């Protein structure tokens, strides 16, 4: 049975990939984590899966993690608390790319992104780093598929949570521009489909999305399912978003939304449905997660 290594299995995207591949049983899955004590790492271990701790600062640790594998899912995470988040993430990505090359991985699925700073002069380090890593993988000639993901529904439960009491405001500065989105839990199904059809997808970029709605439309759906709680677009500007945020990387996130407002997402909903026929719309996701959304709202976010 072919081995698939999954970087970032203790993060939302990587965990989704590892979980889906384990459920399929088609491949032997090697989940790679940086924190074996994290909730998602422990969840995989509880399923009887052997997790592997990898040190991304150590090229030899990455090399060892890829030994004997034939396929690899690679995702990198931006640490906005680092002295130079962009370069740190790029270094990690380059090390993974080099190790994939040296271990003759026959199919790499990389979680990439667009060049924001290069195209519009707006630094969005969490996107720019991934775009640079993708370029490097192309230069190495890796047999690769790039997957580009949109805004995740789950961010409404964590990073940018609606605030208020009876009427909740969604503080996402998109104005009248529609925003692509999907559930992070379905990244795994998409990646699994790519691995199952390697010859079709190697050399291609897959900008995936389940839904494309304005913030007001997202608010209306939340109101529909969570009434009497009501939701509306906060109608804030990118500047207000950045100035009001207390989290590291807020300027990068603001620039990301500005980039999206310029119509630069260009995600492919039809292709996504081909890769993942069970892809969930926002309507379906809210309907299935009403209790967790309400619990999250009542817990409150510390972002704003």
C-alpha positions in Angstrom: 0.0 0.0 0.0 1.4 3.4 -1.0 2.4 5.8 1.8 1.0 9.3 1.8 2.7 11.8 4.1 0.5 14.6 5.4 2.2 17.7 6.7 0.3 19.8 9.2 -2.0 17.0 10.4 -2.3 18.9 13.7 -3.8 21.9 11.8 -7.3 22.2 10.3 -6.4 21.5 6.6 -3.9 18.8 7.2 -6.1 17.1 9.7 -9.0 17.1 7.2 -6.7 15.5 4.6 -5.3 12.8 7.0 -8.8 12.0 8.3 -10.3 11.6 4.8 -7.4 9.4 3.5 -7.7 7.2 6.7 -11.4 6.8 6.1 -10.8 5.7 2.5 -8.3 3.0 3.4 -6.7 3.3 -0.1 -3.4 4.6 1.1 -1.2 4.1 4.2 -1.4 7.5 5.9 1.6 9.1 7.7 0.3 12.1 9.6 3.1 14.6 10.4 2.6 17.0 13.3 4.8 19.6 15.0 2.9 19.3 18.3 2.0 15.7 19.2 0.0 16.9 22.3 -2.3 19.1 20.3 -6.0 18.3 20.2 -6.1 17.3 16.5 -2.9 15.2 16.8 -4.4 13.4 19.8 -7.6 12.9 17.9 -5.7 11.0 15.2 -3.8 9.0 17.7 -7.0 8.0 19.4 -8.1 6.5 16.1 -5.1 4.1 16.3 -3.0 6.1 13.8 0.7 6.4 14.3 1.5 10.1 14.1 5.1 11.3 13.4 6.5 14.4 15.0 8.5 16.5 12.5 10.8 19.4 13.2 10.4 21.9 10.3 13.6 23.7 11.3 15.5 20.4 10.6 16.0 19.4 7.0 17.0 15.9 8.2 13.8 15.5 10.2 11.7 16.4 7.1 13.8 14.0 5.0 13.2 11.2 7.5 9.5 11.9 7.6 9.2 11.5 3.8 11.3 8.2 3.5 9.4 5.5 1.7 6.4 7.7 0.8 5.1 8.0 -2.8 2.7 11.0 -2.3 2.7 14.0 -0.1 0.2 16.7 1.0 2.1 19.8 2.0 0.6 22.8 3.7 2.6 25.5 5.5 1.3 27.8 8.3 2.2 31.5 8.8 3.5 32.4 12.2 2.7 36.1 12.5 4.5 36.3 15.8 7.9 35.4 14.2 10.4 38.1 13.5 10.1 37.6 9.8 6.9 35.5 9.1 7.3 35.6 5.3 10.9 34.2 5.2 10.3 31.7 8.0 7.4 30.1 6.1 9.2 30.2 2.8 12.2 28.4 4.4 9.9 25.7 5.7 8.3 25.3 2.3 11.7 25.1 0.5 12.8 22.4 2.9 9.7 20.4 2.2 10.1 20.9 -1.5 13.8 19.8 -1.5 12.9 16.7 0.6 10.1 15.8 -1.9 12.5 16.1 -4.8 15.2 14.0 -3.1 12.8 11.3 -2.1 11.3 11.1 -5.6 7.7 11.8 -4.4 5.5 11.0 -7.4 2.7 13.4 -6.5 2.7 16.4 -4.3 -0.4 18.3 -3.5 0.6 21.7 -2.2 -1.7 24.3 -0.5 -0.6 27.4 -2.4 -1.9 30.9 -3.0 -1.7 34.0 -5.2 1.0 36.6 -5.3 -0.6 39.6 -3.7 2.3 41.9 -3.0 3.8 41.3 -6.5 0.6 42.0 -8.3 -0.9 44.8 -6.3 1.8 46.1 -3.9 -0.3 44.9 -0.9 1.8 42.7 1.4 -0.2 39.7 2.5 2.6 37.5 3.9 0.4 34.4 4.6 -0.5 34.3 0.9 2.8 35.6 -0.6 4.8 33.0 1.2 2.7 30.2 -0.2 2.9 31.7 -3.7 6.7 31.8 -3.5 6.9 28.2 -2.3 4.7 27.1 -5.2 7.0 28.9 -7.6 10.0 27.1 -6.1 8.3 23.7 -6.5 7.7 24.5 -10.1 11.3 25.4 -10.6 12.3 22.0 -9.1 10.0 20.3 -11.5 8.0 18.5 -8.8 5.0 16.4 -10.0 2.6 18.8 -8.2 -1.0 19.9 -8.0 -1.6 23.3 -6.4 -4.8 23.7 -4.4 -5.9 27.3 -3.5 -8.6 27.5 -0.9 -11.0 30.4 -0.1 -12.4 31.8 3.2 -13.5 28.9 5.5 -16.9 28.8 7.0 -15.3 27.8 10.3 -13.6 31.2 10.6 -17.0 32.6 11.7 -16.6 30.4 14.8 -13.0 31.6 15.6 -11.0 34.2 13.8 -13.6 36.7 12.7 -16.6 35.9 14.8 -19.9 37.9 14.5 -20.2 40.3 17.5 -23.2 41.7 19.3 -26.1 40.4 21.4 -29.5 40.3 19.7 -28.1 41.5 16.4 -24.7 40.2 15.4 -22.5 42.1 13.0 -20.1 40.3 10.6 -16.9 42.5 10.4 -15.5 41.3 7.1 -14.6 44.3 4.8 -15.8 43.0 1.5 -18.5 45.6 0.8 -20.7 44.5 -2.1 -18.1 42.1 -3.5 -19.0 38.4 -3.2 -16.6 36.3 -1.3 -15.8 32.6 -2.0 -16.0 30.2 0.8 -16.1 26.5 1.8 -15.8 24.3 4.9 -12.2 23.4 5.9 -13.4 19.9 6.6 -13.9 19.2 2.9 -10.4 20.0 1.9 -9.6 16.4 2.7 -12.1 15.1 0.1 -10.7 17.3 -2.6 -7.1 16.3 -1.9 -8.1 12.6 -1.8 -9.7 13.0 -5.2 -6.5 14.6 -6.6 -4.4 11.7 -5.3 -6.9 9.1 -6.8 -6.6 10.8 -10.2 -2.9 11.9 -10.2 -2.4 11.7 -14.0 -5.3 14.1 -14.6 -4.3 16.7 -12.0 -0.5 16.8 -11.9 0.7 20.1 -13.3 -2.5 21.9 -12.6 -3.7 24.5 -10.2 -7.1 24.0 -8.4 -8.7 27.2 -7.0 -11.6 25.6 -5.1 -14.8 27.0 -3.6 -18.2 25.8 -2.6 -20.1 29.1 -2.5 -19.8 32.8 -3.6 -21.9 35.2 -1.6 -21.9 38.8 -0.4 -21.4 39.3 3.4 -25.0 40.4 3.6 -26.1 37.1 2.0 -24.0 35.2 4.5 -25.7 37.2 7.2 -29.2 36.4 5.8 -28.5 32.7 5.8 -27.3 32.8 9.4 -30.5 34.7 10.4 -32.7 32.2 8.6 -31.3 29.3 10.6 -30.5 30.9 13.9 -33.5 33.1 14.4 -34.4 34.9 16.7 -30.7 35.8 16.5 -30.2 38.2 13.7 -27.1 39.0 11.6 -26.0 41.8 9.3 -22.9 43.0 7.4 -21.0 45.5 9.7 -20.1 47.4 6.5 -16.6 48.2 7.7 -13.7 49.4 5.6 -10.4 47.6 5.4 -8.8 50.4 7.4 -11.4 50.0 10.2 -10.9 46.2 10.1 -7.1 46.6 10.6 -7.3 49.4 13.2 -9.9 47.5 15.2 -8.1 44.2 15.2 -5.7 43.1 18.1 -4.4 40.0 16.4 -0.9 39.7 14.7 -1.1 39.9 11.0 -4.2 42.0 10.8 -2.7 44.2 8.1 -2.0 41.1 6.0 -5.6 40.0 6.5 -6.9 43.4 5.5 -4.8 43.4 2.4 -6.1 39.9 1.6 -9.7 41.2 1.7 -8.6 44.2 -0.4 -7.1 41.8 -2.9 -10.3 39.8 -3.0 -12.4 42.9 -3.5 -10.4 43.6 -6.7 -11.9 40.4 -8.0 -8.7 38.4 -7.8 -10.0 35.2 -6.2 -11.1 33.5 -9.4 -12.2 30.3 -7.7 -13.8 27.5 -9.7 -17.0 26.2 -8.1 -17.8 23.8 -11.0 -14.4 22.2 -10.8 -14.7 21.9 -7.0 -18.0 20.0 -7.4 -16.3 17.6 -9.8 -13.6 16.9 -7.2 -16.0 16.8 -4.3 -19.6 16.0 -5.3 -20.6 16.2 -1.6 -19.3 19.8 -1.3 -21.5 21.7 1.1 -23.0 25.2 0.5 -23.0 27.7 3.3 -26.7 27.1 3.7 -26.1 23.4 4.3 -23.2 24.0 6.6 -25.2 26.4 8.9 -28.1 24.0 8.9 -25.9 21.2 10.1 -23.9 23.2 12.6 -26.5 25.4 14.3 -25.6 24.2 17.9 -21.9 24.8 17.5 -22.4 28.2 15.9 -24.7 29.3 18.7 -22.2 28.0 21.3 -19.4 29.9 19.7 -21.4 33.1 19.6 -22.2 32.8 23.3 -18.6 32.1 24.2 -17.6 35.3 22.4 -14.4 36.0 20.5 -11.5 38.1 21.8 -10.6 39.5 18.4 -12.6 42.8 18.5 
